[in-house]
């Protein structure tokens, strides 16, 4: 279980997305966050087994990531990427440009207590602009909305405490295999990477 710390959205966006990470092999016990990792720039961060040049944590499909308040340690939600389909058939005659590919990403968000103004920060965290891909060559690319028009179920734009939300992202990418990257939109923030494709 990875703990991602998010500040309440009532502060500025930069403060809202400031992150620290804590890691553990299983869900932390109530009231504990596990061991706090050093800043991403520290040499001690190397054991995270991230690709060269990346400070992101490697996640498996189906592995939950805990999101918590950066100041209080208050647990907010569990985020799980449950499936990444590569190049599913489009619902229209549109096809990606030569060399481009479509990813259909299934996400589950299980909120805990988010009653103190955290919901907008969650929405910002899961915005499409927070996602990137890392190809087999290590190059990171921005993603874009795919015009494939798959019959997707979008994530909720609004979040309440103690609810489970499932949804899909439909994105266009350059590589048919690599890693889907989620990094908060703050310079130097640490995020996560999920493998996709056969590479």
C-alpha positions as CSV (number, residue, x, y, z in Angstrom):
1,X,0.0,0.0,0.0
2,X,1.4,3.4,-1.0
3,X,0.3,6.5,0.9
4,X,0.1,9.6,-1.2
5,X,-0.4,12.8,0.9
6,X,-2.7,15.5,-0.5
7,X,-3.4,18.8,1.2
8,X,-7.0,20.1,1.5
9,X,-8.2,21.8,-1.7
10,X,-9.2,24.9,0.3
11,X,-5.5,26.0,0.1
12,X,-3.9,27.0,-3.2
13,X,-3.6,24.4,-5.9
14,X,0.1,24.2,-5.5
15,X,-0.3,23.5,-1.8
16,X,-3.2,21.1,-2.5
17,X,-1.0,18.9,-4.6
18,X,2.2,19.0,-2.5
19,X,3.1,15.4,-1.9
20,X,5.0,13.1,0.4
21,X,5.0,9.4,0.1
22,X,4.9,6.6,2.7
23,X,5.1,2.9,1.7
24,X,4.2,-0.4,3.3
25,X,3.5,-3.9,2.2
26,X,-0.1,-3.9,3.4
27,X,-2.7,-1.4,4.4
28,X,-1.5,0.7,7.3
29,X,-3.2,0.1,10.6
30,X,-5.7,2.7,11.8
31,X,-3.8,5.8,12.8
32,X,-0.5,4.9,11.3
33,X,1.0,5.9,7.9
34,X,4.0,3.6,7.9
35,X,7.6,4.8,7.2
36,X,7.9,8.2,5.6
37,X,10.2,8.2,2.6
38,X,12.9,10.9,2.1
39,X,12.4,13.5,-0.6
40,X,12.4,12.2,-4.2
41,X,15.8,13.9,-4.8
42,X,17.5,11.9,-2.1
43,X,19.7,9.0,-3.0
44,X,17.7,7.0,-0.4
45,X,14.8,7.0,-2.8
46,X,16.5,4.7,-5.2
47,X,15.1,1.4,-3.8
48,X,11.7,2.3,-5.2
49,X,12.8,0.4,-8.4
50,X,11.6,3.2,-10.6
51,X,13.0,3.6,-14.2
52,X,16.1,5.6,-14.6
53,X,15.3,9.3,-14.3
54,X,12.0,8.6,-12.6
55,X,11.1,9.0,-8.9
56,X,7.7,7.3,-9.4
57,X,6.6,4.2,-7.5
58,X,5.9,1.2,-9.6
59,X,2.4,-0.2,-9.2
60,X,0.7,-3.3,-10.4
61,X,-2.7,-3.4,-12.0
62,X,-5.2,-4.0,-9.2
63,X,-2.8,-2.7,-6.5
64,X,-4.4,0.0,-4.3
65,X,-2.7,3.4,-3.5
66,X,-3.7,5.2,-0.4
67,X,-4.1,9.0,-0.6
68,X,-3.8,11.0,2.7
69,X,-3.6,14.6,3.9
70,X,0.0,15.8,3.8
71,X,-0.2,17.6,7.1
72,X,-2.4,15.5,9.3
73,X,-2.0,12.0,7.8
74,X,-5.8,11.8,7.5
75,X,-6.6,8.9,5.1
76,X,-8.7,10.2,2.1
77,X,-9.1,7.5,-0.5
78,X,-7.8,4.4,-2.2
79,X,-7.0,4.6,-5.9
80,X,-6.7,1.5,-8.0
81,X,-6.0,1.0,-11.7
82,X,-8.0,-2.2,-12.4
83,X,-7.3,-2.6,-16.1
84,X,-5.5,-1.0,-19.1
85,X,-6.7,-2.1,-22.5
86,X,-4.5,-1.3,-25.5
87,X,-6.1,-0.4,-28.9
88,X,-9.7,-1.6,-28.2
89,X,-12.0,-1.4,-31.2
90,X,-13.3,2.2,-31.8
91,X,-17.1,2.8,-31.7
92,X,-16.7,4.9,-34.9
93,X,-14.7,4.6,-38.1
94,X,-12.1,6.9,-36.7
95,X,-8.6,5.3,-36.3
96,X,-5.6,6.7,-34.5
97,X,-3.0,8.5,-36.6
98,X,-0.2,6.2,-37.9
99,X,1.9,5.2,-34.9
100,X,-0.6,6.3,-32.3
101,X,-2.6,4.1,-30.0
102,X,-5.6,4.2,-27.7
103,X,-5.6,3.2,-24.0
104,X,-8.8,2.4,-22.1
105,X,-8.0,2.8,-18.4
106,X,-10.3,1.4,-15.7
107,X,-10.1,3.2,-12.4
108,X,-11.7,2.6,-9.0
109,X,-11.7,5.3,-6.3
110,X,-12.9,4.4,-2.8
111,X,-13.3,7.5,-0.7
112,X,-12.9,7.6,3.1
113,X,-13.6,10.8,5.1
114,X,-13.3,13.7,2.7
115,X,-15.7,16.0,4.5
116,X,-13.2,18.9,5.0
117,X,-13.0,20.3,1.5
118,X,-10.8,17.6,-0.1
119,X,-13.1,16.7,-3.0
120,X,-11.8,19.3,-5.4
121,X,-8.2,18.2,-4.8
122,X,-9.2,14.6,-5.7
123,X,-10.8,15.8,-8.9
124,X,-7.6,17.7,-9.8
125,X,-5.5,14.7,-9.0
126,X,-7.5,12.5,-11.4
127,X,-7.7,15.0,-14.2
128,X,-6.5,13.8,-17.6
129,X,-3.7,16.4,-17.5
130,X,-2.1,14.6,-14.6
131,X,-1.4,11.5,-16.7
132,X,1.5,10.8,-19.0
133,X,3.1,7.7,-20.5
134,X,6.6,6.4,-20.4
135,X,7.7,4.4,-23.4
136,X,10.1,1.4,-23.4
137,X,12.9,3.9,-24.3
138,X,12.2,5.9,-21.2
139,X,10.8,8.9,-23.0
140,X,7.8,10.5,-21.2
141,X,4.9,11.7,-23.4
142,X,1.8,13.8,-22.7
143,X,-1.5,12.0,-23.3
144,X,-4.5,13.4,-25.1
145,X,-8.2,12.6,-25.2
146,X,-8.8,10.0,-27.8
147,X,-11.6,10.7,-30.4
148,X,-12.2,6.9,-30.6
149,X,-15.6,7.5,-28.9
150,X,-15.6,4.2,-27.0
151,X,-18.7,3.8,-24.8
152,X,-16.9,4.8,-21.7
153,X,-18.2,5.3,-18.2
154,X,-16.4,8.5,-17.0
155,X,-15.3,9.0,-13.4
156,X,-17.5,11.2,-11.3
157,X,-16.7,14.9,-11.3
158,X,-17.9,15.1,-7.7
159,X,-16.8,13.0,-4.7
160,X,-18.4,12.3,-1.3
161,X,-17.2,10.5,1.8
162,X,-17.5,6.7,2.0
163,X,-18.3,6.0,-1.6
164,X,-16.8,3.8,-4.3
165,X,-16.5,5.3,-7.8
166,X,-15.5,3.4,-10.9
167,X,-14.8,5.0,-14.3
168,X,-12.7,4.9,-17.4
169,X,-10.2,7.2,-19.2
170,X,-10.0,7.0,-22.9
171,X,-6.6,8.4,-24.0
172,X,-4.4,8.5,-27.1
173,X,-0.7,7.6,-26.7
174,X,2.4,7.1,-28.8
175,X,3.6,3.7,-27.5
176,X,1.6,0.4,-27.6
177,X,3.5,-0.7,-24.5
178,X,5.1,1.1,-21.6
179,X,3.8,2.6,-18.4
180,X,0.9,4.9,-17.6
181,X,2.1,7.6,-15.3
182,X,0.1,9.6,-12.8
183,X,2.0,12.6,-11.3
184,X,0.3,15.5,-9.5
185,X,0.8,18.8,-11.4
186,X,3.5,20.2,-9.2
187,X,7.2,20.3,-10.2
188,X,9.2,17.5,-8.5
189,X,6.1,15.6,-7.3
190,X,6.4,11.9,-6.9
191,X,3.7,9.7,-8.6
192,X,3.1,6.2,-9.8
193,X,3.5,4.1,-12.9
194,X,1.4,1.2,-14.1
195,X,2.6,-1.2,-16.9
196,X,0.5,-1.6,-20.0
197,X,0.9,-3.6,-23.2
198,X,3.2,-6.5,-23.9
199,X,6.5,-4.6,-23.6
